[in-house]
Amino acid sequence: MNSSRTGKDLYKQLRALPWARLWTEEVGRFDGAGARERFERVAVIRAVGVVFAESGPAGQAEEVKGWLRGLLRDPEEKVRRYAMAALPKIGAGAGEEAELLALLRQTTSAREEQALGRTLDKIGGEATLATLATGGGIAPRTEQRVKASVARRAQPSTVRLEAELGDFDRLRLHLRGRRGLEGLVREEVEEQGKFRVVEVQRGLVVIAPLGPFTLAEVFALRCFDTVGFSLGLVKGAGGGESVEGLAEVIASPLAERLLATLTEGALRYRLEFIGKGHQRGAVREVADRAYALCPRILNDAREAPWAVDIHATAGGASVELRPRLSPDPRHAYRLDDVPAASHPPLAACLTRLAGHGQDESVWDPFCGSGLELIERTRRGGVRRVYGTDRSAAAIGITERNFAAARLGPVEAHFLCGDFRDFPALAGLAPGSLTLIITNPPLGRRVRIPNLRGLFEDLFAIAARMLAPGGRLVFTNPFRMESPEPTLRLQSRQVVDLGGFDCRVEVYRKAGR
Ligand SMILES: C[S@@+](CC[C@H](N)C(=O)[O-])C[C@H]1O[C@@H](n2cnc3c(N)ncnc32)[C@H](O)[C@@H]1O
């Protein structure tokens, strides 16, 4: 058996031991062993960290820390590395930080330096920052990592939604979303009048500000999914963009100005090669080089308020600075979710397609978590909403989300049951509704027997319950024409619903 396998097996055994036995028997054996046995049994150190964190007595923490501090002076590098990894689990403080910094000054091993960086990431404080300020022989990678984590723990950075961006004449913002919805995104941007549409591509609408603006104004638009400031396009030889090119764009004066204006706290970003997996090596190289060019901007995978997204495009790599807002301020009302919840921008797009009348009576037969009803009510002109869902949990969730959205005086009825029983459940006469808006079950995440029959029934009940001139707006996975002669197709577009195409259709009831 190879040594790493043996090490893993030993760790598994040790990790299962009760704390008292691990500490007295195994640590005792480790301490009394010769160099070779200690090397083979380093798993004891790891187990001590993990088991102590789970079940060690608080009163023994100092003793355990003392043991680990001693191991930081062990002649064997592997022992030292294991000790530094275990320390944060015990709750290391200033004493341990000083030991780690002393070791950082002495070490000549890149591996050990990285391990020290990881531990200082977790426990570093003032002393670490002071060492960084004096250079202290610390590698830039460690320096960046520690600076970011110390800043993160001191003050979690946030995005300033209300800060005004003026003087950014040539700025371009990339509004990204599902393919097929670009036209609605464009329409919404033009209606708002703060930006002009520069270009539309698959799943992307590029806009430019018409004057000073805030991110809050961007997030007043509801039909796009994510927004990023375009930092630049990096052309690469043979399709592979250069580390230097990407780093220059990330560390550019434009990026720094945007980040400085829009961030409360340290300027931290997470780097993502979109659609290419983790790319850890490339992320590290680009982030290291960007830090060398602009040490004020820090790469930090954890809780960063910004992402720098690298999108592969035909012309090269598009580098975009995206605010990471959680929750998205547009959907802060979403207290809870159902398993097949609508994609929020889709709900906003369905609402836009529905248009709006006065005194509307609106029904969502499959309301789930209530997004379509909430988005439609937000636009005004609604007197009454009805939501049905056969899941009682979903009805509870719609109720909570609807209340959290604070939509003003609207009569709301949320009813648990099959949509086919809606007229009886709601006590409504035929022709009582002006709008039916819904994202029905599409048979993807939850299997529905006779799904086509469900859509036929939806057409039939819509034809009955809509008033003349009323609209039915929904996502339809079938290529089917309305079996109801009174429902006339007004528009149809094909939208990517996350890996599969679906039709988004609008019907109008004849008669007005
Ligand atoms: C795609 S989800 C709806 C998502 C919803 N628009 C939202 O904002 O979360 C479909 C919903 O239809 C409900 N459903 C499925 N069959 C139903 C039926 N026959 N009658 C009523 N509700 C049904 C499911 O419980 C599920 O919550």
The ligand as an SDF file (V2000), in Angstrom:
LIG
                    3D

 27 29  0  0  0  0  0  0  0  0999 V2000
  -42.5420   25.2410  -12.2940 C   0  0  0  0  0  0  0  0  0  0  0  0
  -43.3010   25.2610  -10.7330 S   0  0  0  0  0  0  0  0  0  0  0  0
  -43.9090   26.8680  -10.5980 C   0  0  0  0  0  0  0  0  0  0  0  0
  -42.8820   27.8320  -10.1920 C   0  0  0  0  0  0  0  0  0  0  0  0
  -43.4410   29.1470   -9.8040 C   0  0  0  0  0  0  0  0  0  0  0  0
  -43.7960   29.9540  -10.9370 N   0  0  0  0  0  0  0  0  0  0  0  0
  -42.5190   29.9160   -8.8770 C   0  0  0  0  0  0  0  0  0  0  0  0
  -42.4510   31.1350   -8.9760 O   0  0  0  0  0  0  0  0  0  0  0  0
  -41.8520   29.3030   -8.0410 O   0  0  0  0  0  0  0  0  0  0  0  0
  -44.7720   24.3310  -11.0090 C   0  0  0  0  0  0  0  0  0  0  0  0
  -45.6870   24.2080   -9.8050 C   0  0  0  0  0  0  0  0  0  0  0  0
  -46.8710   23.5630  -10.2550 O   0  0  0  0  0  0  0  0  0  0  0  0
  -47.3970   22.7930   -9.1810 C   0  0  0  0  0  0  0  0  0  0  0  0
  -48.3270   21.8000   -9.7820 N   0  0  0  0  0  0  0  0  0  0  0  0
  -48.0360   20.7030  -10.5120 C   0  0  0  0  0  0  0  0  0  0  0  0
  -49.1570   20.1130  -10.9410 N   0  0  0  0  0  0  0  0  0  0  0  0
  -50.1900   20.8600  -10.4820 C   0  0  0  0  0  0  0  0  0  0  0  0
  -51.6000   20.7740  -10.6050 C   0  0  0  0  0  0  0  0  0  0  0  0
  -52.1620   19.7790  -11.2850 N   0  0  0  0  0  0  0  0  0  0  0  0
  -52.3720   21.7400  -10.0290 N   0  0  0  0  0  0  0  0  0  0  0  0
  -51.7930   22.7500   -9.3280 C   0  0  0  0  0  0  0  0  0  0  0  0
  -50.4630   22.8570   -9.1480 N   0  0  0  0  0  0  0  0  0  0  0  0
  -49.6720   21.9330   -9.7300 C   0  0  0  0  0  0  0  0  0  0  0  0
  -46.1770   22.2310   -8.5010 C   0  0  0  0  0  0  0  0  0  0  0  0
  -46.4590   21.9050   -7.1600 O   0  0  0  0  0  0  0  0  0  0  0  0
  -45.1590   23.3880   -8.6580 C   0  0  0  0  0  0  0  0  0  0  0  0
  -45.1280   24.1800   -7.4910 O   0  0  0  0  0  0  0  0  0  0  0  0
  1  2  1  0
  2  3  1  0
  2 10  1  0
  3  4  1  0
  4  5  1  0
  5  6  1  0
  5  7  1  0
  7  8  2  0
  7  9  1  0
 10 11  1  0
 11 12  1  0
 11 26  1  0
 12 13  1  0
 13 14  1  0
 13 24  1  0
 14 15  1  0
 14 23  1  0
 15 16  2  0
 16 17  1  0
 17 18  1  0
 17 23  2  0
 18 19  1  0
 18 20  2  0
 20 21  1  0
 21 22  2  0
 22 23  1  0
 24 25  1  0
 24 26  1  0
 26 27  1  0
M  CHG  2   2   1   9  -1
M  END
$$$$
